[in-house]
């Protein structure tokens, strides 16, 4: 039986066609934290010689994960949009590996959520990218 949290997570991902097109899978969304995975797909390669996934796909993964963390914060009224997102790319993702993003909404005001995230592949000790962002929060 689907729980309320499962329903909210499914609705969140169903509402973002871009996330569906990139094959994103939400694996955690609760209490200001989220985790989303994106499997390797040759359609999203940025460098055909190396097979490395394009930074834009990683950016979309991190943005979506940060938004999920903001929405799931206990003090969030439910709707969000990205105000600012800074991504520092640390290294190329390893071709053929799933990329996972984990985000945490660490502070929220009446109108802004503050979020940080990290993307990794199978080598979780070495991040592919780190991000910090701010997101609007509005009642649903």
Steps between C-alpha positions, in 0.01 A plus 500: 500500500631845406579729794439876501876559461510260205209684337666842545828369359327344199301818431817707522681291239190465278473880484846542345513367142868593473582275796305217338681550169834476680391179675523642852381281786412653836622267776457726805288806573436578866566756771700738281710229335483344156694251289455455125684260271557532127625196312763529229347568159704551184245761383631736771870468420677835468829367363464213251872416523488433875132416554475749786148625582437866413514746789152622411351161587682504834381856558139395438541207740637722775238773445218246518644337811541836673139589418381169645695567821347848526146371447544219754620729781247489787457881488453517121151586378548285191592689182852603398700650217872552463625848583872429482707186456878482504659176389868423537602211273777307675571228241331325207253228588628154409340385172253217547427572866184627666525854638329567833422839650425554867367833623420652836284805571693631799310827559163637401331838546147610409602541136843344437650154548877452519626171361832321446561190290763254388508277191702179487542192285621161628800673660294671772812623679582730208212733404421568137349835599391707799220755495347771716176671416207707605142414414169678539244349733132571443176353624334239281 
